[in-house]
Amino acid sequence: GNNDFKATVPSTAGNYIVKATIAETANYQGAEATAEFTIAKAAITPTVTLQGWVFGDEPNTPVVDGNLGDGQVTFTYAAQGTDQFSTEIPTAAGKYVVKATIAETENYLGGEATAEFTIEKVWLLVNGIKVTEQHRRDILNDNGSVTFNGNDKLVLTQATINGDIQSYIDKLVVYLKEDNKINGSIIGEQSELVFTTDGNSPGKLAIQTE
């Protein structure tokens, strides 16, 4: 409906009319012709990534790539294996999916992308250090004198722990190798505690509390 023709080729998405104006020559009159055409909105193929975190830590922020039109992004979350997405960021340990929904813009269609992430479970606190699946083989950063097997066994090998051990599992087995010392307490609500050398080399443990 707009008769304001210009020589500039349009570049934004929309419906247009092109007009060809043919000049008069010695033998022919001039003429005009028009045709309608459309510049369609471009599709996007976005991706989203989200680095997981440990239970109790601050949540990480999802990162979106491929949002070419800078459309508004809405993040929603669901437990893996379900389709019950919510804008509420999960806090419990577990495996989840984040979905990024990108709104349509002037020149680009909207889109969606999903990614899986994990909130890691905390099995123990050793001197305030969280013991998780990703951090259990060298808990005190002392070449592995305190390690956890990812199930129920905390292995002490010539270890000195200057703080408490807090257990969040039903049964904690403390496996002793050689001389070990805890300058603190072993705490576990409704948790069974077992000390063992498992029939291997003698193991000792000295516990000093205030």
N, C-alpha and C positions, 0 to 999 in steps of 0.2 A: 504493500500500500504506500510505500515511500517512493516518490518520484525523484528524489534527490540523488541522481546518478553521479558517481565520481570515477575518476580513472584509477584510483587506488584499489588494488585487489584486496578483498576482505580477508581477514586472517582469524577472526573469531567464529566459533560455532554459531550456526543459525541458518535461516532460509533467505535466499537472495535471488535477485534477477540480474542477469547479464544482458546488456543491450549492445548490439553491433550497429554502428552508424556508418553507412557506406556513402562516400562522397559522390556527387554528380560528376560524370565525365562528358566528353564531347558527344558521345552517342547514347549515353544512358543517364536516366534520372537517378538521383540518389534515393536511398531507402534505409529503413531501420528494421531490425528484427530483435526480438527478445526471447529469453528462455529462463526458466526457473532452475535453480540448483541449490543444493544443501551442503553445508560444511558440517559434518556430523561430529558430535563430541567424541574425543579419543578415549579409548579404554585404558585402564591402568592395571598393572599387575603388582600390587603392593606386597610387601613382606613385613612381618613383625617378629621381633625377637625379645625375649625377656629372660634375663639371668636370674636363676632361682636364688633363694636366700635361706638362712637358717632360722628356725622357729624362734620368735622373740626379737629378731633383728628388724630394722626398718625395711619395708618392701622396696624392691628395685622398680625402676620406671621402664615400661615397654618402649622399644625403639622401632619406629616405622620407616621403611625405605620404599621408594616408588610412589610416593604421594605427589605426583607431578603437578597437580593443580592446587596443592596446599589446601585440600578440603578439610573440613573439620573432622577430627578423629574422636571416636568414642570407644573406650576400652570396656569390655565386659569379661567376666571370668566364670569358669565352670570346672567342677571336678572332672577328671578324665573319665570317659565312659558315660557321661551324661550330656544332655543338651540344655540344662537349666542354667543359662547364663545370667549373670547379675553384675551390676556396676560395682558391687561391694568387693573390695580386695580381700582375698582369703587370708586367714591368719593361722589356721591349724596346719600341722605338718601333713603333707600328702602330695599327690601329683595332680596337676591342674592344666587347664588350657586357657590362654588369653586370646580374645578375639578383638581385632581392630576393625571397626566399621568406619569407612571414609565416605563423607558426604560428597554428592555431585557438585561440581563447580561450573563456571560459565563455559569452560572448554573441555572439561574432562568428566567422564562418568564416575560414579562412585565405585567402591569395591570393598572387599573384605579379605582379611588374612588371619590365620591362626598360628599359634605356636604353643608347644608344651613346655612346662616348667615345673620345678619341684621346690616345695618348702621342706627343708631337711629336718628330720626328727633329731632331737637332742636326747642322747642316752644318759650322759653323765656330765657333770661339771667337775673338772679337776683343777683346783686352784683358780676357779673362775673361768676356765677355758672350756668352751663347749665341745663335747665329743660327738661327732656326727659321722655319717658315712664317708664324707670327704676329708674329715680331719680326725683320724683315729689311729694312724700308724706311727706317728711321732708327736704325741700330744704336747709335750713340753718343749719341743724343738731342741732336744738334747740327744740326738742320734737314736731315738727310739727306746729309751729306758722305760717309758710308760706308753703302752699300746693297748688297744681294745680290739677284740675280734669281730665286732659288729653284731654280737649276739648277747653274750652274758659274761665274758671273761676279760678282766682287766689284768694285764701282765706287767708286773713290776720287776725290773732287772737293775739292781744297784741304783734304785731311784731314791731321790729326795724330793718330797712334795711339800712345799711350804704353804699349805692352805688346806681347805676342806675338800673332800670328795663327796659330791651329791649324786645319789643314784636315782634315776627315774624308771628303772626296770624292775620286774618282779623279783628277780634273783640275780645277785651280783657275786661272781666268783673272782676272788683276788688271788691270782697265781703268782707266787713269790719265787724269785730266783736271786740267790745270794742275799746280801744285806740291804735292807730298804728302810726308809724312815718317812713318817708322815708327821709333819708339824701342824696338826689340825685334827679334824674329826671326819669320820665316815658317816654320812647322813643318808637315810633312805626311808621315806614314809611307806610303811607296809611293804618293805622290801627285805627279802631274805639275803643274808650276807654269809659267804663261805670263804674261808682261807684254805689254800692248798698249795703243795709243792708238786702235786701230781706224780709223786714217786720219783721225781728227777733230783737234781742236785739240791742240797739243803737250801732252804730259803728262810730268811728271818725278816721280821717286821717290828720296828719300834714306833709306837704312836705316842706323841707328846701333845697334850692339849693344855690350854691355859686353865 
